[in-house]
Amino acid sequence: MPSLREEICKEIVREFNIRWNFPNCIESIDAKYIRIHCQLSSGRQYFNYKQCHSIVLQAVVNANLHLLTVDIGAYTKQSDDGVFQYSALYQSLETRSLKVSEDTVLPHIQITLPHTFVGDKAYPLTTYLMKLYSRRTLDRKKAIFNYRLSRARRVVESAFRIYASKWRILDKAIEI
């Protein structure tokens, strides 16, 4: 009998396939920079490439734009990949302590594929995390794949916009 986690994963995968036309996707991941006001003596650890101080909010969302996991407070001098590699989510995926559903046979083409997260080009390509093909190597099939992956990945960006409009503090510099 499947566990509750497996049933939830199956439902998320089904929703990503129906709504965003991307099969075997579990969740979408991205990072948002939250501006902060720092004292002049705070150094450069929280100073980002946009020439302001910020902290990183990394989020994972499902197909319905619901937050499932957040990791807040990483230094902004790190890339999204660096933030991800220091997160509890990464550790759980690498040690396989986070139980992800077994590989699935895709309908109509009979190919077995693992369930994956989707992220932007700043994230690493792994067996559990997919990202876009490079634009330099695009043919028609890869362009279609990139389009579909982008649709699934934009879910997390839409969630950031929704939550920033709900909690306006996410769009303003926070005094610390």
Stockholm file with secondary structure:
# STOCKHOLM 1.0

chainA/1-176         MPSLREEICKEIVREFNIRWNFPNCIESIDAKYIRIHCQLSSGRQYFNYKQCHSIVLQAVVNANLHLLTVDIGAYTKQSDDGVFQYSALYQSLETRSLKVSEDTVLPHIQITLPHTFVGDKAYPLTTYLMKLYSRRTLDRKKAIFNYRLSRARRVVESAFRIYASKWRILDKAIEI
#=GR chainA/1-176 SS CCCHHHHHHHHHHHHHHHHHSCTTEEEEEEEEEEEEECCGGGCSTTBCTTSSBEEEEEEEECTTCCEEEEEEEEETTSCHHHHHHTSHHHHHHHTTCSCCCCCEECTTTCCEECCEEECCTTSCCCSSEECCCCGGGCCHHHHHHHHHHHHHHHHHHHHHHHHHHHSGGGGSCEEC
#=GC SS_cons         CCCHHHHHHHHHHHHHHHHHSCTTEEEEEEEEEEEEECCGGGCSTTBCTTSSBEEEEEEEECTTCCEEEEEEEEETTSCHHHHHHTSHHHHHHHTTCSCCCCCEECTTTCCEECCEEECCTTSCCCSSEECCCCGGGCCHHHHHHHHHHHHHHHHHHHHHHHHHHHSGGGGSCEEC
//
